[in-house]
Amino acid sequence: MLAQRWMWITWPAFLVAGLLEVLVFAFVDPHDLHWFGQDLDLSRQAIYTLAFFAFWVLAMVSSALTALLGLSSAEVNR
């Protein structure tokens, strides 16, 4: 059951992260990004990769919260 719940969280989050990646970088050039006023000294591919994983983690947190809120009180309290 844990593996199934893990897939309920990670797979939709993966799809959303891919969609966000496409949407964000359709409008933003990675070399135009700044971090605390400093240029990012990373390749475009590195920025794409880091952004994808950041989007994926945020989407997983959202999916995990949805899965948690969908549990019954008996499941939460055991």
N, C-alpha and C positions, 0 to 999 in steps of 0.2 A: 504493500500500500504506500510506503514511503517513496519508492521509486516512481510510482504512478503520480503521486502528488508533486514530486520534483519535476516530472515532465510537464505537468499542468502549469508549473511556474516558469520553467526555462524556455520551453518551445514558443509560447506566445510572446515572451519577452524578446527572444531572438528575432522573431519576425518584425516586431515593433522597432527594435534597434536597427535592423536593416532598412526599414522604411524611413526612420528618422535620419539615418546616415545619408540616404539619397536626397531627402528633402533639404536638409541643412546644407550639404555641400553642393547642391544645385545652385545655391544663392551665395555661398561664402567660399572664398578662396582660402585654403589653409594657411597660405603665407601672409594673409592679411590679419591673422589672429595675433593677439598680444596677451601675455600673462603678467599681470601686475605692472603694466606699462613697458614690459620688455618683449622684444620679438622672440618667437619660439624658434630656437635653432634646431629644428627637426625637419626631416624630409616630409613631403606631402603624404607618403605612404604611412609614416609613423604617426602623423596627426590623424589620418583616417582610422588607423588601427586603435589608437588611444580613445578617440571619440566613439568608435563603435563599442568598445568595452565599457566606456562610461555610460552610454545610452542603454546598453544591455543590463548593467547593474541597476540603473534607475528603474528600468522596466521590470526587472525581477523583483525589486522591492515592492513595486506597485502590485504585481501579480501575487506575491506572497501575502501582502496585506489583504487582498481580495480573498485568497484561499483561507486565511485565518478568520476573516469575518464570516465566511461561509460555513465554518464549523459550528456544530451544536455546542451547547454549554457543557454537556457530558464529555464530549471529545476534548474540549479545552481544559477541563478540570481534572482529567485523569493523569 
